[in-house]
Every structure is written in C-alpha cells, then in structure tokens.
C-alpha cells in the first residue's frame, strides 16, 4: 500500500515526486516517459533558472532530479489505464497489467496536442513545426512563420509572435475567425500579419528544417505555397484523462476540474496539476508550482488521516 501514486513524468509529475520524497511520503511515480510535451522543443528559454536548454536536456534534467531522490520508487515505461475506488483507498491499473494500491493519487498526465495529420508535420516536429508560441516564439526572431488555427489559441500565438517574427501568415479553415474579437482587432492592426481564410493545410515541407507550407483554397480548390521557416499548429489539445472518466469531475474539454487553492479534484483522495487540469495557463513553470502545492496539501491530508 502506497501513501501516494504520482502519474506522469513531465514537470508536474517530477515536481510532485521530488516534494513527495522530501516529505518522506511513501510514493511511487509512474511515467511512460519524461519531459512532457516540451521534449520536442528545439530550445526552451522560459524555464526559470535556465537561460536556454533543448527539450532533450530538459527531459534529462527532470529525470535525473527525480532519480536523485531517496526512498522514491519510479516505474517508467508504463502508464495508468484505470483507477478504481476501493473503500478508503484506490487501485491503479497499468497498461502492463500491474494493480497497485494507494491511499492518494496525484495526476500529472498532461495533454496531447491536436495534430493536423498532414505530410511533414511529424517529420519536422521540433525542426520548424511547433505547438507553443509562448515557449518557442523567440526562436523565430526575424523569420517568416505560419500559424494554423483561427480560434483563441491561434490568435494568441500570433500575438506572441508579433514581437519576434518578421511576417506571420494566419491560416484558418473557415470563412471567419472564431477567436476573441478584441484579440482579432489587435492582430489585424499589425502590418506583420496576413490572415488567409478558407485555407486547409495540405503539407509542411523542407529539407533539414521547415521551408514551406502548402494549403488548399476552399473556394477555388487551388493549392498554394507559402515560404516559411516555422509552422505553429494551434488547433487545440486533448487532456490525457481517459482513465479518469466517471471518477472525477471533468469540464466540457475533458480537463480535470480542480480547486486551485489545493489542486484537489471533486473526489477526495485525488489531486492534479498541469495541462491535464482546467488551469488557464498551460506552462511548465506553472505545472511544477501547482504540483508542489498539491503534494503539500496531500501531505497535510495524510497526516490528518493518521
């Protein structure tokens, strides 16, 4: 019987593991891999305490910090696929068929980006294809880029890119942008931004890195080219909450609803932090901080139960 099972190997899961070890909580970290979504980033420049580091180094640093903790169990290469309430504790089942009992659970399983599913997207991921302008905008200083997506995520990405990129093409599938009208006004006011409506992305291409994007004009059917050095895919994300269905409250987007003072879920004994939750800002630093907040609250909860 564990006091705490921690799910996830990104900033939230690792921060939870480090603090659980420091509080001498009998804990197990289950991580399919380490680093979270940032592992594909060519350069991370907003992780506090590090001027710049690659996604690979970021993941390695997280794993090394976690493994340096004493009396902390780590199960990597596996993932939780089901959680069941069993009296006053929980049973977590993994993809490899392990059934693990615990008094409390911390969920830091993150989210996965919605992808375009077009040729070149996967091949150039981290080589010009990006999914977070807040993270990667400075890398594209004085370069021409395209943003795919006309919702709030796409508009906010354009806004984040304006101080850096020399030219920004915003590609939207429909005839109208769906994002916030005020943000629309702000990006339309910039001479750097060109909005292309009725544009369906068909291919991202290049050699060692992205050099262009092809899209279809929905009205004419014509395939057109844009020469760009970067493509930001901003069509939303999907939280990894499949194993929480019917167990805790999820919002309409599938995100875990938490109390942002304590990070506790709607079910006593389960906490969460990071992109898997309904936190407004999806950032590595925030994920780590919220995870620490959660573990401190879990520690208080366990002491009260004793």
Secondary structure as GFF3:
##gff-version 3
##sequence-region A 1 306
A	DSSP	beta_strand	2	7	.	.	.	ID=ss1
A	DSSP	alpha_helix	11	22	.	.	.	ID=ss2
A	DSSP	beta_strand	27	31	.	.	.	ID=ss3
A	DSSP	three_ten_helix	36	40	.	.	.	ID=ss4
A	DSSP	alpha_helix	55	67	.	.	.	ID=ss5
A	DSSP	beta_strand	73	76	.	.	.	ID=ss6
A	DSSP	beta_strand	80	86	.	.	.	ID=ss7
A	DSSP	beta_strand	89	94	.	.	.	ID=ss8
A	DSSP	beta_strand	99	107	.	.	.	ID=ss9
A	DSSP	beta_strand	111	113	.	.	.	ID=ss10
A	DSSP	beta_strand	129	130	.	.	.	ID=ss11
A	DSSP	alpha_helix	133	136	.	.	.	ID=ss12
A	DSSP	three_ten_helix	137	140	.	.	.	ID=ss13
A	DSSP	beta_strand	144	148	.	.	.	ID=ss14
A	DSSP	alpha_helix	152	162	.	.	.	ID=ss15
A	DSSP	beta_strand	167	171	.	.	.	ID=ss16
A	DSSP	alpha_helix	181	188	.	.	.	ID=ss17
A	DSSP	beta_strand	193	196	.	.	.	ID=ss18
A	DSSP	beta_strand	199	206	.	.	.	ID=ss19
A	DSSP	beta_strand	210	217	.	.	.	ID=ss20
A	DSSP	beta_strand	223	227	.	.	.	ID=ss21
A	DSSP	beta_strand	230	233	.	.	.	ID=ss22
A	DSSP	beta_strand	237	239	.	.	.	ID=ss23
A	DSSP	three_ten_helix	242	244	.	.	.	ID=ss24
A	DSSP	beta_strand	270	272	.	.	.	ID=ss25
A	DSSP	alpha_helix	284	305	.	.	.	ID=ss26
###
